[in-house]
Structure formats: structure tokens, C-alpha cells
Amino acid sequence: MKNSTNKEIAVKVSNVSIVANFLLSIFKFIAGAAAHSTAMISDAVHSASDVFSSVIVIIGFNLSSKKADKEHPYGHERMECVASIILAVILFFTGIEIGRTAVASILSGADDDIKIPGVLALVAAIVSIIVKELMYHYTFYYAKQINSGALKADAWHHRSDALSSVGALIGIAGARMGFPVLEPIACLAICLFIIKAAVEIFKDSVDKMVDKSCDENIEARMKEQIENEKGVRSLVSLHTRMFGSRVYVDTEISVDGNISLTDAHEIAERVHDDIENSFPEVKHCMVHVDPADKNDYPE
């Protein structure tokens, strides 16, 4: 995928997720029904919901990769943030539902009349944990590579399913050993982990929609590069803002006030090109030039 665009990578990863989740949900549902395990059947439904989340990621990337137009002159990158927020909400309510079901099971205390699940349910839980954890690492790897909030949210959806399967495994094993209450207790702890991940994803997506500045380390590297640029007397100001997964840069520099306009423009052009070439996440860099004798001071 080295030469693939962000959209192509996201769509390919999402397609892998859709196929894996579809096959896994069918396997878990059949295993749960055959082994009389309600926990495994519920886990199968959870996996099926991940198919929906991957579809949202594809839709989000298709919309965010559209070219700028008259009504959207800065492009559509923020549509990926919308997809991330939708996935965060889905993840949040998934955690809430897992917790609600767990609390209801604990309060009911109805350990009697529960069918002892078969060994096949244990096997299905173990397979699910392994597959979903691998899917988490696979998706998160490419999410970091293309700086995609939507893919990160989808990765955490995979991990929530893996954690749900851990709860199912504990519950099934506990039921087979005579302690069925272990399942809802494990699920209750898992729901808190899922909700925390959903809140973090939601906050990150909102930050990218309200023009939050980019990472401080990235800004520091930008400042150092601009200040070391040939012809730049001083860096007057540097402002960055997130636009979806991309970054806009606005910088003001001072140059020798006695050089020609053409030379000043060439310096600004070098700063512009070097920033955009050195930082792949930068979508556009705007450079304003002042004469050093007028604005040779930090802002």
C-alpha cells in the first residue's frame, strides 16, 4: 500500500474488516446456537454491528476525499471527523448496552435455569478474541499511517468486540464451572473501557472540527525549519489548525527589507514548499512576508 492514497488504504482496510466481521459473526452465531450460549449469540450480534461501522468509514472517506468545489473551497476533509463522531457514538452506546445487560444480569441473580454452554462456545470465544485483536492492530496500524480518526475509531470497535469476547469467554467458562455470575461482572468492567475509548475518539474528532492547533512537537519542528531557512531574518508568527486529518499553516516571516520583491517572494516560496514537502499532513502553507527593519521581533 506504499503508493496508495489515504482513501484507497482506508477503503481496503474497511473491506477487510467487513469480510472478517461478517464471517466471524456467522461463525459465532452458529456456535452460540449449537452450544446454547446466549453470551456468544450476543457477541455475534456485536460483531455484526462492526460491519455497519466499517461501512460508515468507507462513506466518510468517499465524502472527505471529494475535491474542493464552489460551496466547499477548502475541501471536504472534515467529513471524516463526522464519520469518527458517528462511530464514537455507536461505540459509546455499545458500551452502555453491554453494561446495562451486565447490571441486569447481576441484579436478577437468576443463576438457576441457565443452560450450561457447550465447549464449542469456548472455542468460538477464543477464536473471536484472536481474530478481533489482530484486526485491531491491523486497522490501528494503517489509521496511524494515514492519521485517520475514523479508522482509529473502527480499530477500537474491533478491540471492543475482542473485549466483549473476553467477557463471553469468562462467562462461559464460569458457567461451566458453576459460577455464571462471572460473565456479567466481566462485561461490566469491559463496558467502562469501551466508554472511555469512545469519549477519547469523540474528543479527538471534535478538536479536529474546531480548528485546534496541531501537535506541539510538530509546530516546534516547523518553527525550527522556518527559522533556519536561507533568507529568513526571523519568524514573526506561526499558526496551525487541524482540518479533519490535514493541517493548515499560516506563518509570518521577516526578510531583509532592501531586497527586491522577487527575491522576497522566492524566500517565501522556499518556506512554503519546504513545509508542505517536509510535513505530509500539511494541506496548505500560507506565508506572509514583512521587511525585517519593520517587524523584526517575535509575536
Rosetta blueprint (number, residue, H / E / L):
1 M L
2 K L
3 N L
4 S L
5 T L
6 N H
7 K H
8 E H
9 I H
10 A H
11 V H
12 K H
13 V H
14 S H
15 N H
16 V H
17 S H
18 I H
19 V H
20 A H
21 N H
22 F H
23 L H
24 L H
25 S H
26 I H
27 F H
28 K H
29 F H
30 I H
31 A H
32 G H
33 A H
34 A H
35 A L
36 H L
37 S L
38 T H
39 A H
40 M H
41 I H
42 S H
43 D H
44 A H
45 V H
46 H H
47 S H
48 A H
49 S H
50 D H
51 V H
52 F H
53 S H
54 S H
55 V H
56 I H
57 V H
58 I H
59 I H
60 G H
61 F H
62 N H
63 L H
64 S H
65 S L
66 K L
67 K L
68 A L
69 D L
70 K L
71 E L
72 H L
73 P L
74 Y L
75 G L
76 H L
77 E L
78 R H
79 M H
80 E H
81 C H
82 V H
83 A H
84 S H
85 I H
86 I H
87 L H
88 A H
89 V H
90 I H
91 L H
92 F H
93 F H
94 T H
95 G H
96 I H
97 E H
98 I H
99 G H
100 R H
101 T H
102 A H
103 V H
104 A H
105 S H
106 I H
107 L H
108 S H
109 G L
110 A L
111 D L
112 D L
113 D L
114 I L
115 K L
116 I L
117 P L
118 G L
119 V H
120 L H
121 A H
122 L H
123 V H
124 A H
125 A H
126 I H
127 V H
128 S H
129 I H
130 I H
131 V H
132 K H
133 E H
134 L H
135 M H
136 Y H
137 H H
138 Y H
139 T H
140 F H
141 Y H
142 Y H
143 A H
144 K H
145 Q H
146 I L
147 N L
148 S L
149 G H
150 A H
151 L H
152 K H
153 A H
154 D H
155 A H
156 W H
157 H H
158 H H
159 R H
160 S H
161 D H
162 A H
163 L H
164 S H
165 S H
166 V H
167 G H
168 A H
169 L H
170 I H
171 G H
172 I H
173 A H
174 G H
175 A H
176 R H
177 M L
178 G L
179 F L
180 P L
181 V L
182 L H
183 E H
184 P H
185 I H
186 A H
187 C H
188 L H
189 A H
190 I H
191 C H
192 L H
193 F H
194 I H
195 I H
196 K H
197 A H
198 A H
199 V H
200 E H
201 I H
202 F H
203 K H
204 D H
205 S H
206 V H
207 D H
208 K H
209 M H
210 V L
211 D L
212 K L
213 S L
214 C L
215 D L
216 E H
217 N H
218 I H
219 E H
220 A H
221 R H
222 M H
223 K H
224 E H
225 Q H
226 I H
227 E H
228 N L
229 E L
230 K L
231 G L
232 V L
233 R L
234 S E
235 L E
236 V E
237 S E
238 L E
239 H E
240 T E
241 R E
242 M E
243 F E
244 G L
245 S L
246 R E
247 V E
248 Y E
249 V E
250 D E
251 T E
252 E E
253 I E
254 S E
255 V E
256 D L
257 G L
258 N L
259 I L
260 S L
261 L H
262 T H
263 D H
264 A H
265 H H
266 E H
267 I H
268 A H
269 E H
270 R H
271 V H
272 H H
273 D H
274 D H
275 I H
276 E H
277 N H
278 S H
279 F L
280 P L
281 E L
282 V E
283 K E
284 H E
285 C E
286 M E
287 V E
288 H E
289 V E
290 D E
291 P E
292 A H
293 D H
294 K H
295 N H
296 D L
297 Y L
298 P L
299 E L
